[in-house]
Amino acid sequence: MTQHTATRKPIGLRLIRYFADIITELKKVVWLSRREVIYLTALVLLVAGIAGAVLGALDYGFTALIDKLILGR
């Protein structure tokens, strides 16, 4: 059987290379402008609020329906 002996770099050099690669990749990212971030955040909050209201209304309606049909209140 042959053993594969890989030469490994010291942990310090690997960490430096790892973080250097991260910085290189982050420089390639197209970041949103402040205006876009604010707009999209507001949009997410609005949609979440509407979805919450719709689900809350459905829950209330089904609860009332079950109370009337099954519990006879």
PQR file of N, CA, C, O and H, with PARSE charges and radii, in Angstrom:
ATOM      1  N   MET A   1       0.830  -1.170   0.000 -0.4000 1.5000
ATOM      2  CA  MET A   1       0.000   0.000   0.000 -0.0000 2.0000
ATOM      3  C   MET A   1       0.882   1.242   0.000  0.5500 1.7000
ATOM      4  O   MET A   1       1.871   1.311   0.729 -0.5500 1.4000
ATOM      5  N   THR A   2       0.524   2.204  -0.807 -0.4000 1.5000
ATOM      6  CA  THR A   2       1.304   3.432  -0.809 -0.0000 2.0000
ATOM      7  C   THR A   2       0.585   4.478   0.025  0.5500 1.7000
ATOM      8  O   THR A   2      -0.642   4.564   0.031 -0.5500 1.4000
ATOM      9  H   THR A   2      -0.280   2.148  -1.399  0.4000 1.0000
ATOM     10  N   GLN A   3       1.365   5.248   0.710 -0.4000 1.5000
ATOM     11  CA  GLN A   3       0.792   6.323   1.523 -0.0000 2.0000
ATOM     12  C   GLN A   3       0.950   7.631   0.774  0.5500 1.7000
ATOM     13  O   GLN A   3       1.989   7.927   0.183 -0.5500 1.4000
ATOM     14  H   GLN A   3       2.362   5.178   0.705  0.4000 1.0000
ATOM     15  N   HIS A   4      -0.117   8.393   0.823 -0.4000 1.5000
ATOM     16  CA  HIS A   4      -0.087   9.698   0.182 -0.0000 2.0000
ATOM     17  C   HIS A   4       0.315  10.713   1.235  0.5500 1.7000
ATOM     18  O   HIS A   4      -0.430  10.964   2.182 -0.5500 1.4000
ATOM     19  H   HIS A   4      -0.961   8.152   1.302  0.4000 1.0000
ATOM     20  N   THR A   5       1.467  11.282   1.072 -0.4000 1.5000
ATOM     21  CA  THR A   5       1.936  12.270   2.039 -0.0000 2.0000
ATOM     22  C   THR A   5       1.795  13.646   1.416  0.5500 1.7000
ATOM     23  O   THR A   5       2.572  14.038   0.545 -0.5500 1.4000
ATOM     24  H   THR A   5       2.072  11.078   0.303  0.4000 1.0000
ATOM     25  N   ALA A   6       0.802  14.362   1.874 -0.4000 1.5000
ATOM     26  CA  ALA A   6       0.574  15.705   1.375 -0.0000 2.0000
ATOM     27  C   ALA A   6       1.344  16.681   2.248  0.5500 1.7000
ATOM     28  O   ALA A   6       1.375  16.556   3.472 -0.5500 1.4000
ATOM     29  H   ALA A   6       0.171  14.044   2.581  0.4000 1.0000
ATOM     30  N   THR A   7       1.950  17.633   1.609 -0.4000 1.5000
ATOM     31  CA  THR A   7       2.626  18.668   2.385 -0.0000 2.0000
ATOM     32  C   THR A   7       1.591  19.724   2.735  0.5500 1.7000
ATOM     33  O   THR A   7       1.007  20.358   1.856 -0.5500 1.4000
ATOM     34  H   THR A   7       1.925  17.734   0.615  0.4000 1.0000
ATOM     35  N   ARG A   8       1.375  19.899   4.017 -0.4000 1.5000
ATOM     36  CA  ARG A   8       0.376  20.857   4.481 -0.0000 2.0000
ATOM     37  C   ARG A   8       1.076  22.107   4.976  0.5500 1.7000
ATOM     38  O   ARG A   8       2.123  22.053   5.620 -0.5500 1.4000
ATOM     39  H   ARG A   8       1.848  19.383   4.731  0.4000 1.0000
ATOM     40  N   LYS A   9       0.465  23.226   4.656 -0.4000 1.5000
ATOM     41  CA  LYS A   9       1.011  24.497   5.122 -0.0000 2.0000
ATOM     42  C   LYS A   9       0.654  24.668   6.597  0.5500 1.7000
ATOM     43  O   LYS A   9      -0.330  24.097   7.066 -0.5500 1.4000
ATOM     44  H   LYS A   9      -0.386  23.270   4.132  0.4000 1.0000
ATOM     45  N   PRO A  10       1.431  25.435   7.315 -0.5600 1.5000
ATOM     46  CA  PRO A  10       1.092  25.703   8.719  0.2800 2.0000
ATOM     47  C   PRO A  10      -0.261  26.388   8.831  0.5500 1.7000
ATOM     48  O   PRO A  10      -0.707  27.074   7.911 -0.5500 1.4000
ATOM     49  N   ILE A  11      -0.905  26.190   9.976 -0.4000 1.5000
ATOM     50  CA  ILE A  11      -2.263  26.713  10.179 -0.0000 2.0000
ATOM     51  C   ILE A  11      -2.318  28.230  10.014  0.5500 1.7000
ATOM     52  O   ILE A  11      -3.309  28.766   9.519 -0.5500 1.4000
ATOM     53  H   ILE A  11      -0.543  25.633  10.723  0.4000 1.0000
ATOM     54  N   GLY A  12      -1.272  28.912  10.421 -0.4000 1.5000
ATOM     55  CA  GLY A  12      -1.251  30.370  10.300 -0.0000 2.0000
ATOM     56  C   GLY A  12      -1.322  30.825   8.856  0.5500 1.7000
ATOM     57  O   GLY A  12      -2.052  31.761   8.527 -0.5500 1.4000
ATOM     58  H   GLY A  12      -0.466  28.476  10.823  0.4000 1.0000
ATOM     59  N   LEU A  13      -0.560  30.160   7.992 -0.4000 1.5000
ATOM     60  CA  LEU A  13      -0.578  30.525   6.571 -0.0000 2.0000
ATOM     61  C   LEU A  13      -1.914  30.193   5.928  0.5500 1.7000
ATOM     62  O   LEU A  13      -2.393  30.928   5.064 -0.5500 1.4000
ATOM     63  H   LEU A  13       0.033  29.400   8.259  0.4000 1.0000
ATOM     64  N   ARG A  14      -2.516  29.089   6.347 -0.4000 1.5000
ATOM     65  CA  ARG A  14      -3.831  28.729   5.800 -0.0000 2.0000
ATOM     66  C   ARG A  14      -4.898  29.735   6.227  0.5500 1.7000
ATOM     67  O   ARG A  14      -5.779  30.076   5.438 -0.5500 1.4000
ATOM     68  H   ARG A  14      -2.128  28.492   7.049  0.4000 1.0000
ATOM     69  N   LEU A  15      -4.822  30.211   7.467 -0.4000 1.5000
ATOM     70  CA  LEU A  15      -5.797  31.207   7.933 -0.0000 2.0000
ATOM     71  C   LEU A  15      -5.640  32.523   7.183  0.5500 1.7000
ATOM     72  O   LEU A  15      -6.626  33.152   6.797 -0.5500 1.4000
ATOM     73  H   LEU A  15      -4.106  29.934   8.108  0.4000 1.0000
ATOM     74  N   ILE A  16      -4.390  32.931   6.982 -0.4000 1.5000
ATOM     75  CA  ILE A  16      -4.150  34.172   6.236 -0.0000 2.0000
ATOM     76  C   ILE A  16      -4.704  34.042   4.821  0.5500 1.7000
ATOM     77  O   ILE A  16      -5.348  34.966   4.323 -0.5500 1.4000
ATOM     78  H   ILE A  16      -3.590  32.420   7.295  0.4000 1.0000
ATOM     79  N   ARG A  17      -4.464  32.925   4.179 -0.4000 1.5000
ATOM     80  CA  ARG A  17      -4.962  32.694   2.825 -0.0000 2.0000
ATOM     81  C   ARG A  17      -6.490  32.675   2.799  0.5500 1.7000
ATOM     82  O   ARG A  17      -7.111  33.213   1.882 -0.5500 1.4000
ATOM     83  H   ARG A  17      -3.941  32.175   4.583  0.4000 1.0000
ATOM     84  N   TYR A  18      -7.094  32.042   3.828 -0.4000 1.5000
ATOM     85  CA  TYR A  18      -8.548  31.955   3.925 -0.0000 2.0000
ATOM     86  C   TYR A  18      -9.170  33.348   4.001  0.5500 1.7000
ATOM     87  O   TYR A  18     -10.104  33.660   3.262 -0.5500 1.4000
ATOM     88  H   TYR A  18      -6.589  31.606   4.573  0.4000 1.0000
ATOM     89  N   PHE A  19      -8.648  34.180   4.897 -0.4000 1.5000
ATOM     90  CA  PHE A  19      -9.214  35.522   5.048 -0.0000 2.0000
ATOM     91  C   PHE A  19      -8.899  36.402   3.844  0.5500 1.7000
ATOM     92  O   PHE A  19      -9.707  37.260   3.490 -0.5500 1.4000
ATOM     93  H   PHE A  19      -7.890  33.926   5.498  0.4000 1.0000
ATOM     94  N   ALA A  20      -7.767  36.216   3.219 -0.4000 1.5000
ATOM     95  CA  ALA A  20      -7.440  36.953   1.994 -0.0000 2.0000
ATOM     96  C   ALA A  20      -8.438  36.586   0.889  0.5500 1.7000
ATOM     97  O   ALA A  20      -8.873  37.453   0.131 -0.5500 1.4000
ATOM     98  H   ALA A  20      -7.111  35.519   3.507  0.4000 1.0000
ATOM     99  N   ASP A  21      -8.796  35.312   0.799 -0.4000 1.5000
ATOM    100  CA  ASP A  21      -9.790  34.879  -0.193 -0.0000 2.0000
ATOM    101  C   ASP A  21     -11.158  35.484   0.097  0.5500 1.7000
ATOM    102  O   ASP A  21     -11.880  35.863  -0.825 -0.5500 1.4000
ATOM    103  H   ASP A  21      -8.443  34.607   1.414  0.4000 1.0000
ATOM    104  N   ILE A  22     -11.516  35.574   1.373 -0.4000 1.5000
ATOM    105  CA  ILE A  22     -12.797  36.186   1.750 -0.0000 2.0000
ATOM    106  C   ILE A  22     -12.836  37.643   1.307  0.5500 1.7000
ATOM    107  O   ILE A  22     -13.823  38.088   0.722 -0.5500 1.4000
ATOM    108  H   ILE A  22     -10.930  35.266   2.123  0.4000 1.0000
ATOM    109  N   ILE A  23     -11.777  38.381   1.582 -0.4000 1.5000
ATOM    110  CA  ILE A  23     -11.720  39.796   1.198 -0.0000 2.0000
ATOM    111  C   ILE A  23     -11.797  39.937  -0.313  0.5500 1.7000
ATOM    112  O   ILE A  23     -12.472  40.835  -0.818 -0.5500 1.4000
ATOM    113  H   ILE A  23     -10.975  38.019   2.057  0.4000 1.0000
ATOM    114  N   THR A  24     -11.120  39.070  -1.032 -0.4000 1.5000
ATOM    115  CA  THR A  24     -11.156  39.105  -2.497 -0.0000 2.0000
ATOM    116  C   THR A  24     -12.577  38.888  -3.009  0.5500 1.7000
ATOM    117  O   THR A  24     -13.024  39.597  -3.911 -0.5500 1.4000
ATOM    118  H   THR A  24     -10.572  38.341  -0.622  0.4000 1.0000
ATOM    119  N   GLU A  25     -13.283  37.924  -2.448 -0.4000 1.5000
ATOM    120  CA  GLU A  25     -14.653  37.651  -2.884 -0.0000 2.0000
ATOM    121  C   GLU A  25     -15.602  38.787  -2.515  0.5500 1.7000
ATOM    122  O   GLU A  25     -16.501  39.115  -3.289 -0.5500 1.4000
ATOM    123  H   GLU A  25     -12.920  37.349  -1.715  0.4000 1.0000
ATOM    124  N   LEU A  26     -15.411  39.391  -1.340 -0.4000 1.5000
ATOM    125  CA  LEU A  26     -16.279  40.495  -0.928 -0.0000 2.0000
ATOM    126  C   LEU A  26     -16.097  41.724  -1.819  0.5500 1.7000
ATOM    127  O   LEU A  26     -17.022  42.525  -1.962 -0.5500 1.4000
ATOM    128  H   LEU A  26     -14.680  39.124  -0.712  0.4000 1.0000
ATOM    129  N   LYS A  27     -14.943  41.877  -2.406 -0.4000 1.5000
ATOM    130  CA  LYS A  27     -14.719  42.998  -3.330 -0.0000 2.0000
ATOM    131  C   LYS A  27     -15.496  42.809  -4.631  0.5500 1.7000
ATOM    132  O   LYS A  27     -15.745  43.780  -5.345 -0.5500 1.4000
ATOM    133  H   LYS A  27     -14.192  41.227  -2.290  0.4000 1.0000
ATOM    134  N   LYS A  28     -15.880  41.583  -4.944 -0.4000 1.5000
ATOM    135  CA  LYS A  28     -16.638  41.295  -6.160 -0.0000 2.0000
ATOM    136  C   LYS A  28     -18.136  41.500  -5.985  0.5500 1.7000
ATOM    137  O   LYS A  28     -18.877  41.538  -6.968 -0.5500 1.4000
ATOM    138  H   LYS A  28     -15.679  40.794  -4.364  0.4000 1.0000
ATOM    139  N   VAL A  29     -18.585  41.630  -4.747 -0.4000 1.5000
ATOM    140  CA  VAL A  29     -20.018  41.736  -4.456 -0.0000 2.0000
ATOM    141  C   VAL A  29     -20.532  43.102  -4.893  0.5500 1.7000
ATOM    142  O   VAL A  29     -19.874  44.120  -4.681 -0.5500 1.4000
ATOM    143  H   VAL A  29     -17.983  41.598  -3.949  0.4000 1.0000
ATOM    144  N   VAL A  30     -21.702  43.113  -5.498 -0.4000 1.5000
ATOM    145  CA  VAL A  30     -22.364  44.364  -5.848 -0.0000 2.0000
ATOM    146  C   VAL A  30     -23.308  44.695  -4.694  0.5500 1.7000
ATOM    147  O   VAL A  30     -24.345  44.054  -4.523 -0.5500 1.4000
ATOM    148  H   VAL A  30     -22.236  42.285  -5.670  0.4000 1.0000
ATOM    149  N   TRP A  31     -22.936  45.699  -3.911 -0.4000 1.5000
ATOM    150  CA  TRP A  31     -23.699  46.046  -2.727 -0.0000 2.0000
ATOM    151  C   TRP A  31     -24.857  46.967  -3.101  0.5500 1.7000
ATOM    152  O   TRP A  31     -24.749  47.770  -4.028 -0.5500 1.4000
ATOM    153  H   TRP A  31     -22.094  46.219  -4.051  0.4000 1.0000
ATOM    154  N   LEU A  32     -25.967  46.843  -2.372 -0.4000 1.5000
ATOM    155  CA  LEU A  32     -27.122  47.709  -2.587 -0.0000 2.0000
ATOM    156  C   LEU A  32     -26.842  49.102  -2.036  0.5500 1.7000
ATOM    157  O   LEU A  32     -26.041  49.278  -1.118 -0.5500 1.4000
ATOM    158  H   LEU A  32     -26.055  46.190  -1.620  0.4000 1.0000
ATOM    159  N   SER A  33     -27.516  50.080  -2.616 -0.4000 1.5000
ATOM    160  CA  SER A  33     -27.394  51.431  -2.081 -0.0000 2.0000
ATOM    161  C   SER A  33     -28.254  51.539  -0.820  0.5500 1.7000
ATOM    162  O   SER A  33     -29.113  50.694  -0.570 -0.5500 1.4000
ATOM    163  H   SER A  33     -28.167  49.937  -3.362  0.4000 1.0000
ATOM    164  N   ARG A  34     -28.015  52.578  -0.039 -0.4000 1.5000
ATOM    165  CA  ARG A  34     -28.796  52.792   1.186 -0.0000 2.0000
ATOM    166  C   ARG A  34     -30.282  52.914   0.852  0.5500 1.7000
ATOM    167  O   ARG A  34     -31.128  52.378   1.567 -0.5500 1.4000
ATOM    168  H   ARG A  34     -27.317  53.265  -0.242  0.4000 1.0000
ATOM    169  N   ARG A  35     -30.594  53.616  -0.229 -0.4000 1.5000
ATOM    170  CA  ARG A  35     -31.995  53.801  -0.624 -0.0000 2.0000
ATOM    171  C   ARG A  35     -32.655  52.462  -0.951  0.5500 1.7000
ATOM    172  O   ARG A  35     -33.795  52.219  -0.554 -0.5500 1.4000
ATOM    173  H   ARG A  35     -29.907  54.051  -0.810  0.4000 1.0000
ATOM    174  N   GLU A  36     -31.945  51.593  -1.672 -0.4000 1.5000
ATOM    175  CA  GLU A  36     -32.481  50.272  -2.017 -0.0000 2.0000
ATOM    176  C   GLU A  36     -32.700  49.418  -0.773  0.5500 1.7000
ATOM    177  O   GLU A  36     -33.698  48.705  -0.672 -0.5500 1.4000
ATOM    178  H   GLU A  36     -31.020  51.790  -1.995  0.4000 1.0000
ATOM    179  N   VAL A  37     -31.768  49.490   0.169 -0.4000 1.5000
ATOM    180  CA  VAL A  37     -31.897  48.712   1.406 -0.0000 2.0000
ATOM    181  C   VAL A  37     -33.121  49.169   2.195  0.5500 1.7000
ATOM    182  O   VAL A  37     -33.885  48.344   2.696 -0.5500 1.4000
ATOM    183  H   VAL A  37     -30.957  50.069   0.087  0.4000 1.0000
ATOM    184  N   ILE A  38     -33.305  50.478   2.302 -0.4000 1.5000
ATOM    185  CA  ILE A  38     -34.455  51.010   3.046 -0.0000 2.0000
ATOM    186  C   ILE A  38     -35.754  50.609   2.349  0.5500 1.7000
ATOM    187  O   ILE A  38     -36.702  50.186   3.011 -0.5500 1.4000
ATOM    188  H   ILE A  38     -32.684  51.148   1.895  0.4000 1.0000
ATOM    189  N   TYR A  39     -35.809  50.737   1.033 -0.4000 1.5000
ATOM    190  CA  TYR A  39     -37.013  50.382   0.276 -0.0000 2.0000
ATOM    191  C   TYR A  39     -37.350  48.900   0.432  0.5500 1.7000
ATOM    192  O   TYR A  39     -38.497  48.545   0.702 -0.5500 1.4000
ATOM    193  H   TYR A  39     -35.039  51.081   0.495  0.4000 1.0000
ATOM    194  N   LEU A  40     -36.363  48.053   0.263 -0.4000 1.5000
ATOM    195  CA  LEU A  40     -36.621  46.612   0.343 -0.0000 2.0000
ATOM    196  C   LEU A  40     -36.964  46.174   1.764  0.5500 1.7000
ATOM    197  O   LEU A  40     -37.775  45.266   1.949 -0.5500 1.4000
ATOM    198  H   LEU A  40     -35.431  48.341   0.044  0.4000 1.0000
ATOM    199  N   THR A  41     -36.363  46.801   2.763 -0.4000 1.5000
ATOM    200  CA  THR A  41     -36.705  46.490   4.150 -0.0000 2.0000
ATOM    201  C   THR A  41     -38.143  46.873   4.441  0.5500 1.7000
ATOM    202  O   THR A  41     -38.885  46.110   5.059 -0.5500 1.4000
ATOM    203  H   THR A  41     -35.704  47.538   2.613  0.4000 1.0000
ATOM    204  N   ALA A  42     -38.537  48.067   3.991 -0.4000 1.5000
ATOM    205  CA  ALA A  42     -39.920  48.506   4.189 -0.0000 2.0000
ATOM    206  C   ALA A  42     -40.890  47.574   3.464  0.5500 1.7000
ATOM    207  O   ALA A  42     -41.959  47.258   3.988 -0.5500 1.4000
ATOM    208  H   ALA A  42     -37.934  48.687   3.489  0.4000 1.0000
ATOM    209  N   LEU A  43     -40.523  47.138   2.273 -0.4000 1.5000
ATOM    210  CA  LEU A  43     -41.376  46.231   1.508 -0.0000 2.0000
ATOM    211  C   LEU A  43     -41.550  44.900   2.232  0.5500 1.7000
ATOM    212  O   LEU A  43     -42.658  44.366   2.293 -0.5500 1.4000
ATOM    213  H   LEU A  43     -39.656  47.395   1.847  0.4000 1.0000
ATOM    214  N   VAL A  44     -40.469  44.364   2.778 -0.4000 1.5000
ATOM    215  CA  VAL A  44     -40.546  43.101   3.519 -0.0000 2.0000
ATOM    216  C   VAL A  44     -41.432  43.268   4.752  0.5500 1.7000
ATOM    217  O   VAL A  44     -42.265  42.408   5.040 -0.5500 1.4000
ATOM    218  H   VAL A  44     -39.569  44.797   2.729  0.4000 1.0000
ATOM    219  N   LEU A  45     -41.256  44.365   5.476 -0.4000 1.5000
ATOM    220  CA  LEU A  45     -42.087  44.599   6.669 -0.0000 2.0000
ATOM    221  C   LEU A  45     -43.562  44.748   6.299  0.5500 1.7000
ATOM    222  O   LEU A  45     -44.436  44.251   7.011 -0.5500 1.4000
ATOM    223  H   LEU A  45     -40.580  45.064   5.242  0.4000 1.0000
ATOM    224  N   LEU A  46     -43.839  45.430   5.189 -0.4000 1.5000
ATOM    225  CA  LEU A  46     -45.221  45.601   4.738 -0.0000 2.0000
ATOM    226  C   LEU A  46     -45.847  44.261   4.367  0.5500 1.7000
ATOM    227  O   LEU A  46     -46.961  43.956   4.792 -0.5500 1.4000
ATOM    228  H   LEU A  46     -43.129  45.833   4.611  0.4000 1.0000
ATOM    229  N   VAL A  47     -45.143  43.469   3.584 -0.4000 1.5000
ATOM    230  CA  VAL A  47     -45.668  42.163   3.175 -0.0000 2.0000
ATOM    231  C   VAL A  47     -45.852  41.251   4.382  0.5500 1.7000
ATOM    232  O   VAL A  47     -46.843  40.525   4.465 -0.5500 1.4000
ATOM    233  H   VAL A  47     -44.238  43.717   3.239  0.4000 1.0000
ATOM    234  N   ALA A  48     -44.906  41.281   5.317 -0.4000 1.5000
ATOM    235  CA  ALA A  48     -45.027  40.458   6.528 -0.0000 2.0000
ATOM    236  C   ALA A  48     -46.229  40.907   7.364  0.5500 1.7000
ATOM    237  O   ALA A  48     -46.945  40.074   7.921 -0.5500 1.4000
ATOM    238  H   ALA A  48     -44.101  41.870   5.250  0.4000 1.0000
ATOM    239  N   GLY A  49     -46.449  42.212   7.450 -0.4000 1.5000
ATOM    240  CA  GLY A  49     -47.603  42.727   8.190 -0.0000 2.0000
ATOM    241  C   GLY A  49     -48.920  42.318   7.542  0.5500 1.7000
ATOM    242  O   GLY A  49     -49.858  41.921   8.233 -0.5500 1.4000
ATOM    243  H   GLY A  49     -45.868  42.888   6.997  0.4000 1.0000
ATOM    244  N   ILE A  50     -48.991  42.414   6.226 -0.4000 1.5000
ATOM    245  CA  ILE A  50     -50.213  42.025   5.511 -0.0000 2.0000
ATOM    246  C   ILE A  50     -50.456  40.521   5.669  0.5500 1.7000
ATOM    247  O   ILE A  50     -51.582  40.096   5.929 -0.5500 1.4000
ATOM    248  H   ILE A  50     -48.229  42.736   5.664  0.4000 1.0000
ATOM    249  N   ALA A  51     -49.402  39.721   5.511 -0.4000 1.5000
ATOM    250  CA  ALA A  51     -49.551  38.271   5.667 -0.0000 2.0000
ATOM    251  C   ALA A  51     -49.994  37.933   7.092  0.5500 1.7000
ATOM    252  O   ALA A  51     -50.842  37.063   7.286 -0.5500 1.4000
ATOM    253  H   ALA A  51     -48.488  40.067   5.300  0.4000 1.0000
ATOM    254  N   GLY A  52     -49.431  38.610   8.077 -0.4000 1.5000
ATOM    255  CA  GLY A  52     -49.825  38.386   9.464 -0.0000 2.0000
ATOM    256  C   GLY A  52     -51.280  38.750   9.706  0.5500 1.7000
ATOM    257  O   GLY A  52     -51.993  38.031  10.406 -0.5500 1.4000
ATOM    258  H   GLY A  52     -48.742  39.317   7.919  0.4000 1.0000
ATOM    259  N   ALA A  53     -51.728  39.868   9.127 -0.4000 1.5000
ATOM    260  CA  ALA A  53     -53.123  40.291   9.294 -0.0000 2.0000
ATOM    261  C   ALA A  53     -54.076  39.293   8.630  0.5500 1.7000
ATOM    262  O   ALA A  53     -55.112  38.949   9.200 -0.5500 1.4000
ATOM    263  H   ALA A  53     -51.148  40.452   8.558  0.4000 1.0000
ATOM    264  N   VAL A  54     -53.728  38.831   7.436 -0.4000 1.5000
ATOM    265  CA  VAL A  54     -54.580  37.864   6.735 -0.0000 2.0000
ATOM    266  C   VAL A  54     -54.656  36.554   7.522  0.5500 1.7000
ATOM    267  O   VAL A  54     -55.739  36.004   7.721 -0.5500 1.4000
ATOM    268  H   VAL A  54     -52.887  39.110   6.973  0.4000 1.0000
ATOM    269  N   LEU A  55     -53.506  36.065   7.962 -0.4000 1.5000
ATOM    270  CA  LEU A  55     -53.509  34.817   8.730 -0.0000 2.0000
ATOM    271  C   LEU A  55     -54.228  34.977  10.065  0.5500 1.7000
ATOM    272  O   LEU A  55     -54.917  34.060  10.514 -0.5500 1.4000
ATOM    273  H   LEU A  55     -52.627  36.512   7.801  0.4000 1.0000
ATOM    274  N   GLY A  56     -54.071  36.136  10.697 -0.4000 1.5000
ATOM    275  CA  GLY A  56     -54.789  36.408  11.948 -0.0000 2.0000
ATOM    276  C   GLY A  56     -56.294  36.431  11.734  0.5500 1.7000
ATOM    277  O   GLY A  56     -57.048  35.897  12.548 -0.5500 1.4000
ATOM    278  H   GLY A  56     -53.512  36.880  10.332  0.4000 1.0000
ATOM    279  N   ALA A  57     -56.736  37.049  10.641 -0.4000 1.5000
ATOM    280  CA  ALA A  57     -58.161  37.102  10.332 -0.0000 2.0000
ATOM    281  C   ALA A  57     -58.706  35.703  10.043  0.5500 1.7000
ATOM    282  O   ALA A  57     -59.797  35.355  10.494 -0.5500 1.4000
ATOM    283  H   ALA A  57     -56.123  37.483   9.980  0.4000 1.0000
ATOM    284  N   LEU A  58     -57.953  34.909   9.296 -0.4000 1.5000
ATOM    285  CA  LEU A  58     -58.380  33.534   9.025 -0.0000 2.0000
ATOM    286  C   LEU A  58     -58.467  32.725  10.319  0.5500 1.7000
ATOM    287  O   LEU A  58     -59.413  31.963  10.518 -0.5500 1.4000
ATOM    288  H   LEU A  58     -57.066  35.191   8.929  0.4000 1.0000
ATOM    289  N   ASP A  59     -57.492  32.891  11.182 -0.4000 1.5000
ATOM    290  CA  ASP A  59     -57.494  32.183  12.456 -0.0000 2.0000
ATOM    291  C   ASP A  59     -58.696  32.593  13.301  0.5500 1.7000
ATOM    292  O   ASP A  59     -59.370  31.748  13.890 -0.5500 1.4000
ATOM    293  H   ASP A  59     -56.724  33.511  11.020  0.4000 1.0000
ATOM    294  N   TYR A  60     -58.954  33.881  13.353 -0.4000 1.5000
ATOM    295  CA  TYR A  60     -60.112  34.369  14.114 -0.0000 2.0000
ATOM    296  C   TYR A  60     -61.412  33.824  13.538  0.5500 1.7000
ATOM    297  O   TYR A  60     -62.302  33.402  14.277 -0.5500 1.4000
ATOM    298  H   TYR A  60     -58.406  34.567  12.875  0.4000 1.0000
ATOM    299  N   GLY A  61     -61.513  33.836  12.205 -0.4000 1.5000
ATOM    300  CA  GLY A  61     -62.730  33.342  11.561 -0.0000 2.0000
ATOM    301  C   GLY A  61     -62.949  31.859  11.790  0.5500 1.7000
ATOM    302  O   GLY A  61     -64.065  31.439  12.093 -0.5500 1.4000
ATOM    303  H   GLY A  61     -60.791  34.178  11.605  0.4000 1.0000
ATOM    304  N   PHE A  62     -61.902  31.061  11.652 -0.4000 1.5000
ATOM    305  CA  PHE A  62     -62.039  29.626  11.886 -0.0000 2.0000
ATOM    306  C   PHE A  62     -62.332  29.320  13.352  0.5500 1.7000
ATOM    307  O   PHE A  62     -63.081  28.391  13.654 -0.5500 1.4000
ATOM    308  H   PHE A  62     -60.995  31.402  11.406  0.4000 1.0000
ATOM    309  N   THR A  63     -61.750  30.089  14.256 -0.4000 1.5000
ATOM    310  CA  THR A  63     -62.024  29.900  15.682 -0.0000 2.0000
ATOM    311  C   THR A  63     -63.493  30.189  15.984  0.5500 1.7000
ATOM    312  O   THR A  63     -64.145  29.441  16.713 -0.5500 1.4000
ATOM    313  H   THR A  63     -61.142  30.844  14.011  0.4000 1.0000
ATOM    314  N   ALA A  64     -64.005  31.278  15.416 -0.4000 1.5000
ATOM    315  CA  ALA A  64     -65.414  31.621  15.623 -0.0000 2.0000
ATOM    316  C   ALA A  64     -66.318  30.554  15.012  0.5500 1.7000
ATOM    317  O   ALA A  64     -67.333  30.193  15.606 -0.5500 1.4000
ATOM    318  H   ALA A  64     -63.476  31.885  14.824  0.4000 1.0000
ATOM    319  N   LEU A  65     -65.963  30.047  13.838 -0.4000 1.5000
ATOM    320  CA  LEU A  65     -66.759  29.024  13.184 -0.0000 2.0000
ATOM    321  C   LEU A  65     -66.791  27.736  14.017  0.5500 1.7000
ATOM    322  O   LEU A  65     -67.852  27.139  14.199 -0.5500 1.4000
ATOM    323  H   LEU A  65     -65.137  30.340  13.356  0.4000 1.0000
ATOM    324  N   ILE A  66     -65.665  27.326  14.505 -0.4000 1.5000
ATOM    325  CA  ILE A  66     -65.602  26.119  15.337 -0.0000 2.0000
ATOM    326  C   ILE A  66     -66.382  26.315  16.625  0.5500 1.7000
ATOM    327  O   ILE A  66     -67.086  25.409  17.074 -0.5500 1.4000
ATOM    328  H   ILE A  66     -64.803  27.811  14.358  0.4000 1.0000
ATOM    329  N   ASP A  67     -66.259  27.501  17.225 -0.4000 1.5000
ATOM    330  CA  ASP A  67     -67.020  27.775  18.454 -0.0000 2.0000
ATOM    331  C   ASP A  67     -68.515  27.634  18.208  0.5500 1.7000
ATOM    332  O   ASP A  67     -69.219  27.061  19.039 -0.5500 1.4000
ATOM    333  H   ASP A  67     -65.687  28.236  16.860  0.4000 1.0000
ATOM    334  N   LYS A  68     -69.017  28.141  17.089 -0.4000 1.5000
ATOM    335  CA  LYS A  68     -70.450  28.087  16.802 -0.0000 2.0000
ATOM    336  C   LYS A  68     -70.905  26.671  16.423  0.5500 1.7000
ATOM    337  O   LYS A  68     -71.956  26.215  16.874 -0.5500 1.4000
ATOM    338  H   LYS A  68     -68.445  28.607  16.413  0.4000 1.0000
ATOM    339  N   LEU A  69     -70.114  25.978  15.594 -0.4000 1.5000
ATOM    340  CA  LEU A  69     -70.537  24.663  15.123 -0.0000 2.0000
ATOM    341  C   LEU A  69     -70.375  23.571  16.162  0.5500 1.7000
ATOM    342  O   LEU A  69     -71.270  22.744  16.338 -0.5500 1.4000
ATOM    343  H   LEU A  69     -69.260  26.348  15.228  0.4000 1.0000
ATOM    344  N   ILE A  70     -69.270  23.559  16.834 -0.4000 1.5000
ATOM    345  CA  ILE A  70     -68.973  22.436  17.734 -0.0000 2.0000
ATOM    346  C   ILE A  70     -69.369  22.754  19.174  0.5500 1.7000
ATOM    347  O   ILE A  70     -69.988  21.938  19.857 -0.5500 1.4000
ATOM    348  H   ILE A  70     -68.543  24.231  16.690  0.4000 1.0000
ATOM    349  N   LEU A  71     -69.006  23.931  19.616 -0.4000 1.5000
ATOM    350  CA  LEU A  71     -69.243  24.263  21.030 -0.0000 2.0000
ATOM    351  C   LEU A  71     -70.611  24.910  21.248  0.5500 1.7000
ATOM    352  O   LEU A  71     -71.090  24.956  22.381 -0.5500 1.4000
ATOM    353  H   LEU A  71     -68.503  24.594  19.061  0.4000 1.0000
ATOM    354  N   GLY A  72     -71.239  25.401  20.203 -0.4000 1.5000
ATOM    355  CA  GLY A  72     -72.578  25.969  20.289 -0.0000 2.0000
ATOM    356  C   GLY A  72     -72.636  27.274  21.063  0.5500 1.7000
ATOM    357  O   GLY A  72     -73.664  27.577  21.669 -0.5500 1.4000
ATOM    358  H   GLY A  72     -70.850  25.364  19.282  0.4000 1.0000
ATOM    359  N   ARG A  73     -71.582  28.042  21.061 -0.4000 1.5000
ATOM    360  CA  ARG A  73     -71.573  29.316  21.801 -0.0000 2.0000
ATOM    361  C   ARG A  73     -72.238  30.402  21.042  0.5500 1.7000
ATOM    362  O   ARG A  73     -72.315  31.533  21.523 -0.5500 1.4000
ATOM    363  H   ARG A  73     -70.747  27.796  20.568  0.4000 1.0000
TER
END
